[in-house]
Amino acid sequence: MDMSNIYLFISISFILLISPGPNTIYVFTKGMTEGRKAVFKAVLAASLG
């Protein structure tokens, strides 16, 4: 395997690692629109799911 492929793989993996997932975006949106109580419910629901 060529070293440029390894560097490409590492950089793409890092970008995917730091990007937020759908649960994170959902919790942030709930917090911005509905407040702290809705965030706790959203986190609980995401954790149980």
All heavy atoms as TSV, in Angstrom:
chain	resi	resn	atom	element	x	y	z
A	1	MET	N	N	0.842	-1.172	0.000
A	1	MET	CA	C	0.000	0.000	0.000
A	1	MET	C	C	0.894	1.245	0.000
A	1	MET	O	O	1.855	1.320	0.738
A	1	MET	CB	C	-0.905	-0.024	1.228
A	1	MET	CG	C	-1.885	1.122	1.282
A	1	MET	SD	S	-2.971	1.018	2.689
A	1	MET	CE	C	-4.433	0.461	1.882
A	2	ASP	N	N	0.519	2.183	-0.801
A	2	ASP	CA	C	1.278	3.420	-0.944
A	2	ASP	C	C	1.045	4.330	0.261
A	2	ASP	O	O	-0.041	4.366	0.838
A	2	ASP	CB	C	0.838	4.113	-2.233
A	2	ASP	CG	C	1.745	5.251	-2.626
A	2	ASP	OD1	O	2.901	5.272	-2.170
A	2	ASP	OD2	O	1.292	6.101	-3.413
A	3	MET	N	N	2.057	5.073	0.651
A	3	MET	CA	C	1.941	5.953	1.821
A	3	MET	C	C	0.916	7.059	1.609
A	3	MET	O	O	0.279	7.498	2.560
A	3	MET	CB	C	3.301	6.567	2.169
A	3	MET	CG	C	4.259	5.593	2.824
A	3	MET	SD	S	3.628	4.882	4.346
A	3	MET	CE	C	3.724	6.287	5.421
A	4	SER	N	N	0.727	7.522	0.383
A	4	SER	CA	C	-0.265	8.567	0.132
A	4	SER	C	C	-1.678	8.053	0.410
A	4	SER	O	O	-2.533	8.804	0.874
A	4	SER	CB	C	-0.156	9.096	-1.288
A	4	SER	OG	O	-0.450	8.082	-2.218
A	5	ASN	N	N	-1.918	6.767	0.152
A	5	ASN	CA	C	-3.220	6.179	0.461
A	5	ASN	C	C	-3.445	6.115	1.960
A	5	ASN	O	O	-4.567	6.325	2.429
A	5	ASN	CB	C	-3.340	4.783	-0.139
A	5	ASN	CG	C	-3.493	4.808	-1.634
A	5	ASN	OD1	O	-3.890	5.817	-2.206
A	5	ASN	ND2	N	-3.185	3.700	-2.270
A	6	ILE	N	N	-2.420	5.813	2.703
A	6	ILE	CA	C	-2.542	5.755	4.167
A	6	ILE	C	C	-2.833	7.135	4.732
A	6	ILE	O	O	-3.701	7.295	5.592
A	6	ILE	CB	C	-1.273	5.143	4.790
A	6	ILE	CG1	C	-1.164	3.671	4.402
A	6	ILE	CG2	C	-1.280	5.305	6.298
A	6	ILE	CD1	C	0.105	3.003	4.822
A	7	TYR	N	N	-2.144	8.155	4.236
A	7	TYR	CA	C	-2.398	9.522	4.697
A	7	TYR	C	C	-3.806	9.972	4.327
A	7	TYR	O	O	-4.475	10.644	5.121
A	7	TYR	CB	C	-1.364	10.488	4.122
A	7	TYR	CG	C	0.024	10.278	4.656
A	7	TYR	CD1	C	1.123	10.330	3.823
A	7	TYR	CD2	C	0.244	10.018	6.007
A	7	TYR	CE1	C	2.410	10.144	4.311
A	7	TYR	CE2	C	1.516	9.818	6.504
A	7	TYR	CZ	C	2.593	9.882	5.654
A	7	TYR	OH	O	3.855	9.684	6.148
A	8	LEU	N	N	-4.274	9.604	3.158
A	8	LEU	CA	C	-5.632	9.935	2.745
A	8	LEU	C	C	-6.649	9.249	3.655
A	8	LEU	O	O	-7.620	9.868	4.092
A	8	LEU	CB	C	-5.857	9.532	1.292
A	8	LEU	CG	C	-7.230	9.813	0.707
A	8	LEU	CD1	C	-7.484	11.306	0.660
A	8	LEU	CD2	C	-7.332	9.206	-0.680
A	9	PHE	N	N	-6.428	7.984	3.951
A	9	PHE	CA	C	-7.316	7.234	4.835
A	9	PHE	C	C	-7.360	7.852	6.227
A	9	PHE	O	O	-8.434	8.015	6.818
A	9	PHE	CB	C	-6.870	5.769	4.921
A	9	PHE	CG	C	-7.620	4.975	5.941
A	9	PHE	CD1	C	-8.914	4.550	5.676
A	9	PHE	CD2	C	-7.033	4.658	7.159
A	9	PHE	CE1	C	-9.610	3.814	6.626
A	9	PHE	CE2	C	-7.721	3.926	8.102
A	9	PHE	CZ	C	-9.022	3.502	7.831
A	10	ILE	N	N	-6.204	8.223	6.773
A	10	ILE	CA	C	-6.136	8.814	8.110
A	10	ILE	C	C	-6.847	10.162	8.142
A	10	ILE	O	O	-7.606	10.451	9.072
A	10	ILE	CB	C	-4.681	8.928	8.581
A	10	ILE	CG1	C	-4.115	7.532	8.865
A	10	ILE	CG2	C	-4.561	9.813	9.807
A	10	ILE	CD1	C	-2.642	7.497	9.150
A	11	SER	N	N	-6.652	10.973	7.126
A	11	SER	CA	C	-7.288	12.294	7.123
A	11	SER	C	C	-8.804	12.191	6.974
A	11	SER	O	O	-9.545	12.896	7.662
A	11	SER	CB	C	-6.693	13.177	6.029
A	11	SER	OG	O	-6.915	12.608	4.769
A	12	ILE	N	N	-9.290	11.311	6.127
A	12	ILE	CA	C	-10.738	11.134	5.978
A	12	ILE	C	C	-11.333	10.528	7.239
A	12	ILE	O	O	-12.423	10.925	7.675
A	12	ILE	CB	C	-11.048	10.281	4.736
A	12	ILE	CG1	C	-10.724	11.082	3.480
A	12	ILE	CG2	C	-12.507	9.846	4.709
A	12	ILE	CD1	C	-10.860	10.311	2.202
A	13	SER	N	N	-10.646	9.603	7.860
A	13	SER	CA	C	-11.123	9.017	9.116
A	13	SER	C	C	-11.225	10.065	10.216
A	13	SER	O	O	-12.182	10.072	10.988
A	13	SER	CB	C	-10.199	7.897	9.567
A	13	SER	OG	O	-10.190	6.855	8.643
A	14	PHE	N	N	-10.259	10.967	10.277
A	14	PHE	CA	C	-10.282	12.026	11.278
A	14	PHE	C	C	-11.460	12.970	11.049
A	14	PHE	O	O	-12.143	13.358	11.993
A	14	PHE	CB	C	-8.962	12.800	11.267
A	14	PHE	CG	C	-8.924	13.901	12.271
A	14	PHE	CD1	C	-8.806	13.623	13.621
A	14	PHE	CD2	C	-9.019	15.222	11.871
A	14	PHE	CE1	C	-8.778	14.635	14.560
A	14	PHE	CE2	C	-8.984	16.250	12.790
A	14	PHE	CZ	C	-8.866	15.954	14.141
A	15	ILE	N	N	-11.726	13.318	9.805
A	15	ILE	CA	C	-12.853	14.199	9.496
A	15	ILE	C	C	-14.172	13.540	9.894
A	15	ILE	O	O	-15.052	14.181	10.475
A	15	ILE	CB	C	-12.841	14.580	7.998
A	15	ILE	CG1	C	-11.672	15.509	7.720
A	15	ILE	CG2	C	-14.150	15.236	7.583
A	15	ILE	CD1	C	-11.415	15.761	6.253
A	16	LEU	N	N	-14.323	12.265	9.599
A	16	LEU	CA	C	-15.537	11.551	9.985
A	16	LEU	C	C	-15.659	11.408	11.497
A	16	LEU	O	O	-16.762	11.409	12.044
A	16	LEU	CB	C	-15.577	10.173	9.324
A	16	LEU	CG	C	-15.814	10.166	7.822
A	16	LEU	CD1	C	-15.688	8.747	7.283
A	16	LEU	CD2	C	-17.167	10.749	7.488
A	17	LEU	N	N	-14.549	11.305	12.172
A	17	LEU	CA	C	-14.556	11.158	13.623
A	17	LEU	C	C	-15.022	12.420	14.328
A	17	LEU	O	O	-15.771	12.353	15.300
A	17	LEU	CB	C	-13.156	10.774	14.108
A	17	LEU	CG	C	-12.975	10.566	15.599
A	17	LEU	CD1	C	-13.690	9.304	16.025
A	17	LEU	CD2	C	-11.503	10.468	15.925
A	18	ILE	N	N	-14.608	13.587	13.825
A	18	ILE	CA	C	-14.956	14.828	14.512
A	18	ILE	C	C	-16.288	15.417	14.059
A	18	ILE	O	O	-16.785	16.359	14.675
A	18	ILE	CB	C	-13.840	15.887	14.357
A	18	ILE	CG1	C	-13.658	16.291	12.899
A	18	ILE	CG2	C	-12.544	15.411	14.969
A	18	ILE	CD1	C	-12.734	17.469	12.694
A	19	SER	N	N	-16.889	14.896	12.986
A	19	SER	CA	C	-18.168	15.435	12.531
A	19	SER	C	C	-19.297	14.928	13.434
A	19	SER	O	O	-19.300	13.776	13.853
A	19	SER	CB	C	-18.419	15.034	11.083
A	19	SER	OG	O	-18.541	13.644	10.975
A	20	PRO	N	N	-20.255	15.816	13.735
A	20	PRO	CA	C	-21.340	15.399	14.630
A	20	PRO	C	C	-22.306	14.444	13.943
A	20	PRO	O	O	-22.551	14.548	12.741
A	20	PRO	CB	C	-22.034	16.712	14.973
A	20	PRO	CG	C	-21.733	17.605	13.840
A	20	PRO	CD	C	-20.376	17.197	13.336
A	21	GLY	N	N	-22.836	13.545	14.718
A	21	GLY	CA	C	-23.806	12.596	14.194
A	21	GLY	C	C	-25.220	13.136	14.293
A	21	GLY	O	O	-25.449	14.237	14.797
A	22	PRO	N	N	-26.185	12.364	13.830
A	22	PRO	CA	C	-27.575	12.836	13.844
A	22	PRO	C	C	-28.126	13.055	15.249
A	22	PRO	O	O	-28.911	13.976	15.463
A	22	PRO	CB	C	-28.340	11.745	13.108
A	22	PRO	CG	C	-27.425	10.600	12.969
A	22	PRO	CD	C	-26.037	11.086	13.177
A	23	ASN	N	N	-27.718	12.229	16.211
A	23	ASN	CA	C	-28.200	12.427	17.583
A	23	ASN	C	C	-27.688	13.734	18.169
A	23	ASN	O	O	-28.433	14.445	18.854
A	23	ASN	CB	C	-27.775	11.267	18.484
A	23	ASN	CG	C	-28.591	10.037	18.254
A	23	ASN	OD1	O	-29.701	10.104	17.732
A	23	ASN	ND2	N	-28.056	8.895	18.635
A	24	THR	N	N	-26.457	14.060	17.898
A	24	THR	CA	C	-25.886	15.307	18.408
A	24	THR	C	C	-26.594	16.513	17.812
A	24	THR	O	O	-26.929	17.464	18.525
A	24	THR	CB	C	-24.382	15.368	18.086
A	24	THR	OG1	O	-23.745	14.202	18.590
A	24	THR	CG2	C	-23.745	16.598	18.687
A	25	ILE	N	N	-26.832	16.472	16.525
A	25	ILE	CA	C	-27.530	17.570	15.872
A	25	ILE	C	C	-28.950	17.689	16.411
A	25	ILE	O	O	-29.438	18.798	16.649
A	25	ILE	CB	C	-27.518	17.367	14.343
A	25	ILE	CG1	C	-26.081	17.456	13.828
A	25	ILE	CG2	C	-28.407	18.381	13.643
A	25	ILE	CD1	C	-25.918	17.062	12.388
A	26	TYR	N	N	-29.620	16.572	16.649
A	26	TYR	CA	C	-30.976	16.587	17.204
A	26	TYR	C	C	-30.999	17.208	18.595
A	26	TYR	O	O	-31.852	18.046	18.897
A	26	TYR	CB	C	-31.528	15.160	17.245
A	26	TYR	CG	C	-32.879	15.039	17.907
A	26	TYR	CD1	C	-34.009	15.549	17.291
A	26	TYR	CD2	C	-33.019	14.415	19.140
A	26	TYR	CE1	C	-35.250	15.445	17.890
A	26	TYR	CE2	C	-34.248	14.304	19.739
A	26	TYR	CZ	C	-35.368	14.820	19.113
A	26	TYR	OH	O	-36.591	14.721	19.712
A	27	VAL	N	N	-30.060	16.830	19.436
A	27	VAL	CA	C	-30.012	17.360	20.802
A	27	VAL	C	C	-29.702	18.861	20.782
A	27	VAL	O	O	-30.331	19.640	21.520
A	27	VAL	CB	C	-28.985	16.585	21.659
A	27	VAL	CG1	C	-28.728	17.270	22.976
A	27	VAL	CG2	C	-29.463	15.165	21.892
A	28	PHE	N	N	-28.774	19.289	19.954
A	28	PHE	CA	C	-28.470	20.725	19.849
A	28	PHE	C	C	-29.685	21.510	19.371
A	28	PHE	O	O	-29.986	22.588	19.881
A	28	PHE	CB	C	-27.296	20.969	18.907
A	28	PHE	CG	C	-25.961	20.695	19.518
A	28	PHE	CD1	C	-24.915	20.252	18.733
A	28	PHE	CD2	C	-25.727	20.877	20.869
A	28	PHE	CE1	C	-23.670	19.992	19.279
A	28	PHE	CE2	C	-24.498	20.621	21.426
A	28	PHE	CZ	C	-23.466	20.175	20.636
A	29	THR	N	N	-30.400	20.976	18.392
A	29	THR	CA	C	-31.577	21.657	17.877
A	29	THR	C	C	-32.659	21.765	18.945
A	29	THR	O	O	-33.292	22.815	19.098
A	29	THR	CB	C	-32.127	20.911	16.641
A	29	THR	OG1	O	-31.094	20.791	15.681
A	29	THR	CG2	C	-33.307	21.631	16.047
A	30	LYS	N	N	-32.876	20.698	19.686
A	30	LYS	CA	C	-33.853	20.727	20.770
A	30	LYS	C	C	-33.465	21.762	21.815
A	30	LYS	O	O	-34.312	22.480	22.338
A	30	LYS	CB	C	-33.969	19.356	21.440
A	30	LYS	CG	C	-34.805	18.389	20.709
A	30	LYS	CD	C	-36.234	18.838	20.711
A	30	LYS	CE	C	-37.167	17.682	20.588
A	30	LYS	NZ	N	-38.550	18.100	20.525
A	31	GLY	N	N	-32.201	21.829	22.132
A	31	GLY	CA	C	-31.734	22.789	23.125
A	31	GLY	C	C	-31.907	24.224	22.686
A	31	GLY	O	O	-32.275	25.092	23.482
A	32	MET	N	N	-31.675	24.481	21.424
A	32	MET	CA	C	-31.804	25.845	20.908
A	32	MET	C	C	-33.261	26.286	20.814
A	32	MET	O	O	-33.570	27.448	21.015
A	32	MET	CB	C	-31.153	25.954	19.535
A	32	MET	CG	C	-29.673	25.692	19.566
A	32	MET	SD	S	-28.815	26.933	20.477
A	32	MET	CE	C	-28.101	27.834	19.154
A	33	THR	N	N	-34.153	25.355	20.519
A	33	THR	CA	C	-35.542	25.739	20.280
A	33	THR	C	C	-36.449	25.564	21.491
A	33	THR	O	O	-37.356	26.364	21.694
A	33	THR	CB	C	-36.136	24.942	19.105
A	33	THR	OG1	O	-36.051	23.552	19.391
A	33	THR	CG2	C	-35.401	25.250	17.824
A	34	GLU	N	N	-36.207	24.535	22.308
A	34	GLU	CA	C	-37.173	24.206	23.357
A	34	GLU	C	C	-36.633	24.290	24.783
A	34	GLU	O	O	-37.411	24.185	25.725
A	34	GLU	CB	C	-37.750	22.821	23.109
A	34	GLU	CG	C	-38.517	22.734	21.805
A	34	GLU	CD	C	-39.114	21.376	21.582
A	34	GLU	OE1	O	-39.377	20.669	22.575
A	34	GLU	OE2	O	-39.307	21.013	20.416
A	35	GLY	N	N	-35.344	24.386	24.967
A	35	GLY	CA	C	-34.811	24.565	26.313
A	35	GLY	C	C	-34.222	23.317	26.931
A	35	GLY	O	O	-34.134	22.255	26.323
A	36	ARG	N	N	-33.827	23.483	28.196
A	36	ARG	CA	C	-33.068	22.455	28.912
A	36	ARG	C	C	-33.872	21.188	29.173
A	36	ARG	O	O	-33.356	20.084	29.065
A	36	ARG	CB	C	-32.566	23.046	30.225
A	36	ARG	CG	C	-31.692	22.094	30.998
A	36	ARG	CD	C	-31.180	22.719	32.246
A	36	ARG	NE	N	-30.249	23.782	31.878
A	36	ARG	CZ	C	-29.512	24.442	32.745
A	36	ARG	NH1	N	-29.620	24.178	34.019
A	36	ARG	NH2	N	-28.686	25.369	32.349
A	37	LYS	N	N	-35.136	21.330	29.517
A	37	LYS	CA	C	-35.956	20.156	29.827
A	37	LYS	C	C	-36.092	19.240	28.601
A	37	LYS	O	O	-36.037	18.019	28.717
A	37	LYS	CB	C	-37.332	20.613	30.293
A	37	LYS	CG	C	-38.009	19.692	31.225
A	37	LYS	CD	C	-39.284	20.329	31.747
A	37	LYS	CE	C	-39.569	19.827	33.122
A	37	LYS	NZ	N	-40.816	20.320	33.654
A	38	ALA	N	N	-36.267	19.843	27.443
A	38	ALA	CA	C	-36.383	19.055	26.206
A	38	ALA	C	C	-35.065	18.367	25.869
A	38	ALA	O	O	-35.068	17.270	25.306
A	38	ALA	CB	C	-36.828	19.955	25.060
A	39	VAL	N	N	-33.951	19.003	26.214
A	39	VAL	CA	C	-32.641	18.390	25.959
A	39	VAL	C	C	-32.482	17.126	26.786
A	39	VAL	O	O	-32.023	16.096	26.281
A	39	VAL	CB	C	-31.499	19.386	26.246
A	39	VAL	CG1	C	-30.154	18.681	26.241
A	39	VAL	CG2	C	-31.505	20.505	25.235
A	40	PHE	N	N	-32.870	17.183	28.055
A	40	PHE	CA	C	-32.751	15.992	28.900
A	40	PHE	C	C	-33.611	14.850	28.362
A	40	PHE	O	O	-33.191	13.700	28.353
A	40	PHE	CB	C	-33.113	16.314	30.341
A	40	PHE	CG	C	-32.092	17.151	31.043
A	40	PHE	CD1	C	-32.461	18.295	31.718
A	40	PHE	CD2	C	-30.748	16.812	31.024
A	40	PHE	CE1	C	-31.523	19.081	32.375
A	40	PHE	CE2	C	-29.792	17.580	31.666
A	40	PHE	CZ	C	-30.191	18.715	32.337
A	41	LYS	N	N	-34.801	15.180	27.877
A	41	LYS	CA	C	-35.660	14.147	27.296
A	41	LYS	C	C	-35.053	13.582	26.013
A	41	LYS	O	O	-35.107	12.383	25.772
A	41	LYS	CB	C	-37.042	14.719	27.006
A	41	LYS	CG	C	-37.846	15.009	28.243
A	41	LYS	CD	C	-39.203	15.600	27.873
A	41	LYS	CE	C	-39.985	16.011	29.096
A	41	LYS	NZ	N	-41.255	16.658	28.738
A	42	ALA	N	N	-34.475	14.446	25.196
A	42	ALA	CA	C	-33.876	14.000	23.943
A	42	ALA	C	C	-32.655	13.119	24.188
A	42	ALA	O	O	-32.456	12.112	23.513
A	42	ALA	CB	C	-33.497	15.197	23.082
A	43	VAL	N	N	-31.830	13.494	25.158
A	43	VAL	CA	C	-30.659	12.682	25.492
A	43	VAL	C	C	-31.084	11.327	26.039
A	43	VAL	O	O	-30.506	10.295	25.688
A	43	VAL	CB	C	-29.740	13.442	26.496
A	43	VAL	CG1	C	-28.689	12.510	27.075
A	43	VAL	CG2	C	-29.108	14.626	25.838
A	44	LEU	N	N	-32.092	11.327	26.900
A	44	LEU	CA	C	-32.596	10.063	27.449
A	44	LEU	C	C	-33.133	9.179	26.336
A	44	LEU	O	O	-32.849	7.972	26.288
A	44	LEU	CB	C	-33.666	10.344	28.500
A	44	LEU	CG	C	-34.270	9.127	29.168
A	44	LEU	CD1	C	-33.204	8.405	30.002
A	44	LEU	CD2	C	-35.435	9.521	30.039
A	45	ALA	N	N	-33.910	9.756	25.427
A	45	ALA	CA	C	-34.476	8.976	24.329
A	45	ALA	C	C	-33.387	8.442	23.400
A	45	ALA	O	O	-33.440	7.301	22.956
A	45	ALA	CB	C	-35.454	9.832	23.545
A	46	ALA	N	N	-32.390	9.252	23.114
A	46	ALA	CA	C	-31.295	8.816	22.239
A	46	ALA	C	C	-30.468	7.723	22.916
A	46	ALA	O	O	-30.000	6.790	22.261
A	46	ALA	CB	C	-30.422	9.992	21.860
A	47	SER	N	N	-30.286	7.842	24.214
A	47	SER	CA	C	-29.511	6.826	24.937
A	47	SER	C	C	-30.262	5.502	25.023
A	47	SER	O	O	-29.651	4.436	24.921
A	47	SER	CB	C	-29.191	7.315	26.344
A	47	SER	OG	O	-28.380	8.455	26.282
A	48	LEU	N	N	-31.546	5.563	25.234
A	48	LEU	CA	C	-32.329	4.337	25.307
A	48	LEU	C	C	-32.505	3.689	23.940
A	48	LEU	O	O	-32.641	2.477	23.853
A	48	LEU	CB	C	-33.707	4.624	25.923
A	48	LEU	CG	C	-33.710	4.965	27.405
A	48	LEU	CD1	C	-35.122	5.330	27.861
A	48	LEU	CD2	C	-33.185	3.815	28.225
A	49	GLY	N	N	-32.496	4.510	22.907
A	49	GLY	CA	C	-32.685	3.984	21.531
A	49	GLY	C	C	-31.472	3.273	21.090
A	49	GLY	O	O	-31.419	2.301	20.413
